[in-house]
Amino acid sequence: MGAVVSCIQSIFRTIGNVIMAIVRAIGAMCTAIINGIVALFDIIISCLTCGRGGSRRRGAKTRTHHTSRV
């Protein structure tokens, strides 16, 4: 009788593992699709702004170095 219970437990464990693998695969596909959409918008925005971020360039131009006279 113990062998039958062990066999049934193994079957349910295997079914659970299969279901979890399917859920993980669906999650990975959703993540890949979302990352692809984000990358596409990044390319479009970069193209429309000629690759310039605006605030990064402005900050580099206004940076000055002051020395004190002693």
C-alpha positions in Angstrom: 0.0 0.0 0.0 2.9 2.3 0.8 4.2 1.9 -2.8 0.9 3.0 -4.3 0.9 6.2 -2.1 4.5 6.9 -3.0 3.7 6.5 -6.7 0.7 8.8 -6.5 2.8 11.4 -4.6 5.4 11.3 -7.3 2.8 11.8 -10.0 1.3 14.8 -8.3 4.8 16.2 -7.7 5.6 15.8 -11.4 2.4 17.5 -12.4 3.2 20.4 -10.0 6.6 20.7 -11.5 5.2 20.8 -15.0 2.7 23.5 -14.1 5.4 25.6 -12.4 7.6 25.2 -15.5 4.7 26.4 -17.7 4.1 29.4 -15.4 7.8 30.3 -15.4 7.9 30.1 -19.2 4.9 32.4 -19.5 6.6 34.8 -17.1 9.8 34.7 -19.1 7.9 35.4 -22.4 6.1 38.4 -20.8 9.4 39.8 -19.5 11.0 39.4 -23.0 8.1 41.1 -24.7 8.1 44.0 -22.2 11.9 44.4 -22.5 11.6 44.4 -26.3 8.9 47.1 -26.2 11.1 49.2 -23.8 14.1 48.8 -26.1 12.0 49.8 -29.2 10.8 53.0 -27.4 14.3 53.7 -26.4 15.5 53.5 -30.0 12.6 55.7 -31.2 13.2 58.4 -28.5 17.0 58.3 -29.1 16.4 58.8 -32.9 13.9 61.6 -32.4 16.3 63.5 -30.0 19.4 62.7 -32.2 20.9 60.6 -29.4 21.2 63.6 -27.0 19.9 63.3 -23.5 19.7 67.1 -23.0 20.3 67.4 -19.3 23.5 65.4 -19.4 25.1 67.6 -22.1 24.0 70.8 -20.4 25.6 69.8 -17.1 28.9 69.1 -18.7 29.1 72.5 -20.3 28.4 74.6 -17.2 30.9 72.7 -15.0 33.8 75.1 -14.0 36.8 74.8 -11.7 37.5 77.6 -9.3 40.9 78.1 -7.6 41.5 80.4 -4.7 44.2 83.0 -4.8 46.5 83.0 -1.8 
